[in-house]
Amino acid sequence: MSMVIMGKSVNSELSIRVKTMSHEDIKLEETMNPLFPMRDKAVLQSITLNNESDLTCVADYSNVQEVTVTGFSSVLDLSVLRNTSTSKIVIDVRGLLTLDLMPLKNCQDLRVLEIVNTEISSIALDPLGSCQNLRVFNISDSQIPSIDLAPLTQLENLVGLYLHRNRLKQVNLNPLSNLYNLANLYLHSNDLSSVDITPLQTCPSLSYLSLSGNPLQGINLTPLDSCVLLESLELSRCCLSRLDLSFLRPNQSLRILKLSDNPLTELIIPKKVGLNSVEYIDISSAKLCSLDLTFLHKNKDLSSLILRGNNLQHLDMTPLSPSHRIQKIDFSYNLLSALDLSPLQHQTLLSELNLSHNRLECIILPKYGSNKIDVSHNKVRSIELGPLKSHQVLELDLSSNNIDSLDLSPLSCRYRTDLIKHLSPVSMITGEIEQLLLNLSDNRLRNIDLTPLGTIPHVGQIDLSNNPLSVIDFSPFLYHEHVKIVLDEKQISDCEVITMLPESIDILEVPLTAH
């Protein structure tokens, strides 16, 4: 059964959740889920907590498997848990200044210990050295500047160690060497200016390593060459100007690579490496002037490639031709003057393509287009929308370019029944009809034929403002409902510009701006 123990006083407000189970239920759950017992067979009740830091009432219940303490208090006494069969303890107590783990010594059944959202600045882990079955230790979102991990040396069953969002200035990882089962190590959002990860080379099960949000100016990743099961490497929001990923092997299991928000000017990824399994790459907000994508030439699983906010002047997309699962490409805020996306001939799932804020004069769209395309704030004079006839475009933003003519006829094909497989994920999940949003503002269009858009049953908004249009014929929307047209004040004042305005159209006026 499950019980919630509520306590209130002038200085504290605690809620304690206790889960108890029969020996038969325990044995059954151990068989079904030996690592993280869920303990779902609970009955909720409430009793009064007599002392703000006294958990002695927990002793009134036999076979206590999980204890969760939440609320606010400066002190907490765990003595009642001494020599119990508790497998999971969660302490989420704001204002907690200190915590003695000695009562947990020799708790052989303890598998999960979480201490989060506290004001603890120092904690001794010595008692945990005897908790041989501890799988997860989490002490995050606290105020710890340093921590001695030596007591964890003998914890052969430790799977996850979470020390993120503290104030760690240094950490010695030597005690973690030879922890065969260690899979998750989270050290992000601390004050580490350096960290030696050499001990991790003898942790063959390491899958997730997060060092993001530390003032690291350099790091040697070579020790990770033996961690062939590494799936996620996160080094975002550091101070890295150079990073060498030569340690990666062709057979590496890496799926997630996050390097954003670093002053990176040099990123070394040897061609022979080949990130064949990576699915998500984020190297945004860096200072890269060039990037050779050859390391992706055999990758068929890539779903997101984010290079936003660099100084890239050229990108060869040819290495991405084998990929057929890319959903998001973001090359915005770079210095690209030309881009050929035709090698992406197998990308039927592409849902977002962002090329805004570059210097693009020439662009070739991918064969199957994308649900959402943003080419705004470039120098494009003309663009071929032919590839979009094979896709359901939901948002097309071509604003703030130099476009003087545009053929919209490819968009009229986007609701053909044979294109149902290209529906956006939102449409497929919710069944809702999504409307076309087209932004052509701030260009040099003198004429625009909107007739192709008349074949689209659901048009949401068309922005034609800040174009020197001589005539705008809205008759194609005669039978549409609630189409929003954005025009500038000059276009609206010149009545001769607007012809055949159906009642269903809502005109939105915006100020005229200099182009």
C-alpha positions in Angstrom: 0.0 0.0 0.0 1.0 3.6 -0.4 0.8 6.3 2.3 1.4 10.0 2.3 2.5 11.6 5.6 2.0 15.3 5.7 3.7 17.6 8.2 3.5 21.3 8.8 5.2 23.6 11.2 6.5 27.2 11.3 9.8 26.1 9.7 8.9 23.1 7.6 6.3 21.6 5.3 6.9 18.0 4.4 5.1 15.3 2.5 6.3 11.7 2.8 5.1 9.0 0.5 5.6 5.4 1.7 5.1 2.3 -0.5 4.8 -1.1 1.1 4.3 -4.5 -0.6 3.8 -8.0 0.5 6.7 -10.5 0.1 4.7 -12.2 -2.8 4.4 -8.9 -4.7 8.0 -8.0 -4.1 9.2 -11.3 -5.5 6.9 -10.9 -8.6 8.2 -7.4 -9.3 11.8 -8.4 -8.9 11.3 -10.9 -11.7 9.5 -8.5 -14.0 11.8 -5.5 -13.5 14.9 -6.2 -11.5 16.5 -2.8 -12.1 13.8 -0.3 -11.3 10.8 -1.8 -9.5 7.7 0.3 -10.2 5.7 -0.7 -7.0 2.4 0.2 -8.6 0.2 -1.8 -6.1 -0.4 1.2 -3.8 -3.3 2.5 -1.7 -3.2 6.2 -0.9 -3.8 7.3 2.7 -2.8 10.3 4.9 -1.5 10.6 8.5 0.0 13.5 10.5 3.7 14.1 10.9 4.4 15.1 14.5 8.0 16.4 14.1 9.4 18.3 11.1 12.4 16.1 10.7 11.2 12.9 12.4 10.4 10.0 10.0 10.0 7.4 12.8 6.4 6.8 11.8 7.7 5.0 8.7 8.7 2.2 11.1 5.1 1.4 11.7 4.9 -0.2 8.3 6.5 -3.5 7.2 8.2 -4.2 3.9 8.7 -0.5 3.1 10.0 -0.5 -0.5 10.0 3.2 -1.5 10.2 6.4 0.5 9.7 9.9 -1.1 10.1 13.0 1.0 9.2 16.4 -0.5 8.5 19.9 0.7 10.6 22.3 2.8 12.8 21.7 5.8 16.4 22.6 6.9 17.0 19.2 8.6 16.1 15.6 7.9 16.8 12.5 10.0 17.0 9.1 8.1 17.7 7.0 11.2 14.4 5.2 10.8 15.6 3.7 7.5 18.5 2.0 9.1 18.7 -1.7 8.1 15.4 -1.6 6.3 14.5 -3.3 3.0 13.8 0.0 1.2 14.9 -0.1 -2.4 14.2 3.5 -3.4 14.6 6.8 -1.5 13.8 10.1 -3.0 14.6 13.3 -1.1 13.3 16.5 -2.7 13.4 18.9 0.2 13.9 22.6 -0.5 16.0 24.4 2.2 17.7 21.2 3.3 21.2 22.2 4.5 22.8 18.9 5.5 22.1 15.2 5.3 23.7 12.3 7.1 23.7 9.1 5.0 25.1 6.9 7.8 21.7 5.3 8.5 21.8 3.9 5.0 25.0 2.0 5.6 24.6 -1.7 4.8 21.2 -1.2 3.2 21.7 -4.1 0.8 18.3 -3.6 -0.9 18.8 0.1 -1.7 18.8 0.5 -5.5 17.9 4.1 -6.1 18.9 7.2 -4.0 17.9 10.6 -5.3 18.7 13.8 -3.4 17.5 16.8 -5.4 16.6 20.5 -5.1 18.4 21.1 -1.8 20.8 23.6 -0.3 23.3 20.9 0.6 26.9 22.1 0.1 28.7 19.1 1.5 27.9 15.4 1.8 29.9 12.3 2.8 29.2 9.3 0.6 31.1 6.8 2.8 28.0 4.9 4.0 27.1 4.1 0.3 30.2 2.0 -0.1 28.4 -0.9 1.6 25.2 -0.5 -0.5 26.3 -3.1 -3.0 23.1 -3.2 -5.0 22.9 0.6 -5.6 22.0 1.2 -9.2 21.3 4.9 -9.3 22.8 7.8 -7.3 21.4 11.2 -8.0 22.5 14.3 -6.1 21.6 17.2 -8.4 20.2 20.7 -8.3 22.1 21.4 -5.1 25.1 23.6 -4.0 28.0 21.1 -3.9 31.4 22.6 -4.9 33.3 19.3 -4.5 32.5 15.7 -3.8 34.6 12.6 -3.0 33.5 9.7 -5.1 35.9 7.2 -3.5 33.2 5.4 -1.6 31.6 4.4 -5.0 34.6 2.4 -6.1 33.1 -0.9 -5.0 29.6 -0.3 -6.4 29.8 -2.8 -9.3 26.1 -2.5 -10.0 26.0 1.3 -10.3 24.3 2.2 -13.6 23.7 5.9 -13.3 25.6 8.8 -11.5 23.9 12.2 -11.7 25.8 15.2 -10.3 24.4 17.9 -12.6 23.4 21.4 -11.7 25.6 21.8 -8.7 28.7 24.1 -8.2 31.4 21.5 -8.8 34.7 23.2 -9.5 36.6 19.9 -9.8 35.8 16.2 -9.7 38.1 13.2 -9.6 36.6 10.4 -11.7 39.2 7.8 -10.7 36.8 5.9 -8.4 34.6 5.2 -11.4 37.3 3.2 -13.2 36.3 -0.4 -13.7 32.6 0.2 -12.9 31.6 -2.2 -15.6 27.9 -1.3 -15.5 28.1 2.5 -15.4 26.0 3.7 -18.3 25.0 7.3 -17.5 27.3 10.0 -16.2 25.7 13.5 -15.9 28.0 16.4 -14.9 26.4 19.2 -16.8 25.7 22.7 -15.5 28.6 22.9 -13.0 31.7 25.1 -12.7 34.3 22.6 -14.1 37.1 24.3 -16.0 38.8 21.0 -16.6 38.0 17.3 -16.2 40.1 14.2 -16.8 37.9 11.4 -18.2 40.7 8.9 -18.5 39.1 6.6 -15.9 36.1 6.2 -18.1 38.1 4.2 -20.6 37.5 1.2 -18.4 33.8 1.7 -18.2 32.7 -0.3 -21.3 29.0 0.2 -20.7 29.1 4.0 -20.8 26.2 5.2 -23.0 25.5 8.8 -21.9 28.0 11.4 -21.0 26.9 15.0 -20.4 29.4 17.7 -19.7 27.4 20.7 -21.1 27.3 24.0 -19.3 30.8 23.9 -17.8 33.5 26.4 -18.6 35.7 23.8 -20.2 38.3 25.3 -22.5 39.7 22.0 -23.6 39.1 18.3 -23.1 40.8 15.1 -24.3 38.2 12.7 -25.5 40.6 9.9 -26.5 39.7 7.8 -23.5 36.3 7.3 -25.0 37.7 5.2 -27.8 37.0 2.1 -25.8 33.4 3.1 -25.0 31.9 1.5 -28.1 28.4 1.7 -26.5 28.5 5.5 -26.2 25.2 6.8 -27.5 25.1 10.4 -26.4 27.9 13.0 -26.0 26.8 16.4 -24.8 29.4 19.3 -24.7 27.1 22.3 -25.3 27.5 25.6 -23.6 31.2 25.2 -22.8 34.2 27.3 -23.8 35.7 25.0 -26.4 37.4 26.6 -29.4 38.8 23.3 -30.6 37.5 19.8 -30.4 39.0 16.5 -31.7 36.5 13.7 -32.3 39.2 11.4 -33.7 38.4 8.9 -30.9 35.2 7.9 -32.7 35.2 4.6 -34.5 33.2 3.6 -37.5 31.3 1.0 -35.4 30.5 3.5 -32.7 27.0 3.5 -31.4 26.8 7.3 -31.1 23.3 8.6 -31.8 23.3 12.1 -30.2 26.1 14.7 -30.6 25.5 18.1 -29.0 28.2 20.8 -29.4 26.2 24.0 -29.5 27.1 27.3 -28.0 30.8 26.9 -28.1 33.3 29.3 -29.7 34.4 26.4 -32.0 36.7 27.4 -34.9 38.1 23.9 -35.4 36.2 20.6 -35.3 38.2 17.5 -36.2 36.2 14.6 -37.5 38.4 12.4 -39.7 36.7 11.1 -42.8 37.6 7.5 -41.9 35.5 7.8 -38.7 32.1 7.8 -40.3 29.3 8.5 -37.9 27.0 5.9 -39.4 24.5 5.7 -36.5 24.2 9.3 -35.4 20.6 10.6 -35.5 20.9 14.1 -34.0 23.7 16.6 -34.5 23.6 20.1 -33.0 26.7 22.3 -33.7 24.7 25.6 -33.6 26.0 29.0 -32.3 29.6 28.2 -32.9 32.2 29.9 -35.1 32.9 27.3 -37.8 33.8 28.7 -41.2 33.8 25.3 -42.9 32.5 21.8 -42.2 33.1 18.7 -44.3 30.1 16.4 -44.0 32.0 13.4 -45.4 31.8 11.8 -42.0 28.1 11.2 -42.8 28.5 9.6 -46.2 27.3 6.2 -45.0 24.7 7.4 -42.5 21.1 6.4 -43.2 19.6 7.3 -39.7 20.3 11.0 -39.4 17.1 12.9 -38.4 18.3 16.3 -37.4 21.3 18.4 -38.6 21.5 21.8 -36.8 24.3 24.2 -37.9 22.5 27.4 -37.1 24.6 30.5 -36.2 28.0 29.7 -37.6 30.2 31.4 -40.2 29.7 28.7 -42.9 30.3 30.0 -46.4 29.9 26.7 -48.2 28.3 23.3 -47.6 28.5 20.2 -49.9 25.4 18.2 -49.3 26.5 15.2 -51.5 27.6 13.1 -48.5 24.0 13.2 -47.2 22.6 11.5 -50.3 22.2 8.0 -48.7 20.1 9.5 -45.8 16.4 9.1 -46.0 15.2 9.9 -42.5 16.2 13.5 -42.1 13.4 15.5 -40.5 15.0 18.8 -39.6 17.8 20.8 -41.3 18.7 24.2 -39.9 21.5 26.2 -41.6 20.1 29.6 -40.7 22.3 32.6 -39.6 25.4 31.6 -41.7 27.2 33.2 -44.6 26.0 30.8 -47.4 25.7 32.3 -50.8 24.6 29.2 -52.7 23.2 25.9 -51.7 22.3 22.8 -53.7 20.0 20.5 -51.7 19.2 18.2 -54.7 21.4 15.4 -53.2 18.7 14.9 -50.6 16.6 13.0 -53.1 15.4 10.4 -50.6 14.1 12.8 -48.0 10.4 12.2 -48.0 10.2 12.8 -44.2 11.7 16.3 -44.1 9.4 18.5 -42.0 11.6 21.6 -41.4 14.1 23.3 -43.6 15.5 26.6 -42.3 17.9 28.6 -44.4 17.0 32.1 -43.3 19.5 34.9 -42.6 22.2 33.8 -45.0 23.5 35.5 -48.2 21.8 33.0 -50.5 21.5 34.2 -54.1 21.0 30.7 -55.5 19.2 27.7 -54.0 18.1 24.4 -55.3 15.4 22.8 -53.1 15.4 19.1 -52.3 13.4 16.7 -54.5 10.6 16.2 -52.0 10.5 19.7 -50.5 9.5 20.0 -46.8 6.5 20.8 -44.7 8.0 24.0 -43.4 10.5 26.0 -45.5 12.1 29.3 -44.4 14.4 31.0 -46.9 13.7 34.5 -45.6 16.3 37.3 -45.2 18.6 36.3 -48.1 19.4 37.7 -51.5 17.4 35.3 -53.7 16.2 36.8 -57.0 14.4 33.7 -58.3 13.6 30.3 -56.9 12.2 27.2 -58.5 9.4 25.7 -56.5 9.1 22.6 -58.7 10.2 20.2 -56.0 7.3 21.3 -53.8 4.8 19.6 -56.1 5.8 16.3 -54.4 5.1 17.5 -50.8 2.5 19.1 -48.6 4.0 22.5 -47.8 2.4 24.0 -44.7 4.7 27.1 -44.3 6.7 28.8 -47.0 8.6 31.9 -46.0 10.4 33.7 -48.8 10.2 37.2 -47.3 13.0 39.8 -47.3 14.6 38.7 -50.6 15.0 40.2 -54.0 12.4 38.0 -55.8 10.8 39.8 -58.8 8.8 36.9 -60.2 7.5 33.7 -58.8 5.6 30.7 -60.2 3.2 29.3 -57.6 1.8 26.5 -59.7 3.8 23.7 -58.0 1.9 24.5 -54.8 -1.4 23.6 -56.4 -0.4 19.9 -56.5 0.2 19.6 -52.8 -3.3 18.2 -51.9 -3.3 15.4 -54.4 -4.5 12.2 -52.8 -1.4 10.3 -53.8 0.6 12.6 -51.5 -1.1 11.4 -48.4 2.1 9.7 -47.3 3.8 13.1 -47.1 1.3 14.6 -44.6 2.9 16.3 -41.7 3.2 14.4 -38.4 0.7 16.7 -36.8 -1.9 16.0 -39.4 -1.4 12.3 -39.2 -1.7 12.3 -35.4 -4.5 14.8 -34.7 -6.4 14.5 -38.0 -6.6 18.3 -38.0 -6.5 20.2 -41.3 -3.5 22.4 -41.4 -3.5 25.6 -43.5 -1.0 27.0 -45.9 1.0 30.0 -44.6 2.8 31.9 -47.4 5.0 34.9 -46.7 6.2 36.8 -49.8 6.6 40.2 -48.1 9.6 42.5 -48.6 10.4 41.5 -52.1 10.3 43.1 -55.6 7.2 41.5 -57.0 5.3 43.6 -59.4 2.9 40.8 -60.5 1.8 37.6 -58.8 -0.6 35.0 -60.1 -2.5 33.6 -57.1 -4.6 31.3 -59.3 -2.7 28.1 -58.3 -3.5 28.7 -54.7 -7.2 28.6 -55.5 -7.0 24.9 -55.8 -5.9 24.6 -52.2 -8.9 24.1 -50.0 -7.3 25.4 -46.8 -5.3 28.6 -47.1 -4.5 30.4 -43.8 -2.5 33.5 -44.6 -0.7 35.1 -47.5 1.6 38.0 -46.8 2.2 40.2 -49.9 3.1 43.4 -48.1 6.0 45.7 -49.1 6.0 44.6 -52.7 5.5 47.1 -55.6 2.5 45.1 -56.9 0.5 46.8 -59.7 -2.5 44.5 -59.5 -3.6 41.8 -57.0 -6.4 39.6 -58.2 -8.1 37.8 -55.3 -10.8 36.0 -57.4 -9.2 32.6 -57.0 -10.4 32.7 -53.4 -14.0 33.4 -54.2 -15.1 30.1 -52.6 -12.6 30.0 -49.7 -13.4 30.7 -46.1 -11.5 33.1 -43.8 -8.3 33.7 -45.9 -6.1 36.3 -44.3 -4.2 38.6 -46.7 -1.5 40.9 -45.4 -1.0 44.1 -47.3 0.8 47.3 -46.6 -0.9 50.7 -46.2 0.1 51.9 -49.6 -1.3 48.8 -51.3 -4.6 49.2 -49.4 -4.9 52.9 -50.2 -4.5 52.2 -53.9 -7.8 50.7 -54.6 -6.9 49.9 -58.2 -4.3 47.4 -57.0 -7.0 45.2 -55.5 -9.5 43.5 -57.7 -12.3 40.9 -57.1 -12.1 41.0 -53.3 -14.3 38.1 -51.9 -16.2 38.7 -48.6 -14.3 35.7 -47.1 -11.0 37.5 -47.2 -9.7 39.4 -44.2 -7.3 42.2 -45.0 -4.6 42.8 -42.4 -2.8 46.1 -42.8 0.9 46.6 -41.9 3.1 49.7 -42.2 5.1 50.3 -45.4 8.8 49.7 -44.8 11.8 50.5 -46.9 13.2 47.5 -48.8 
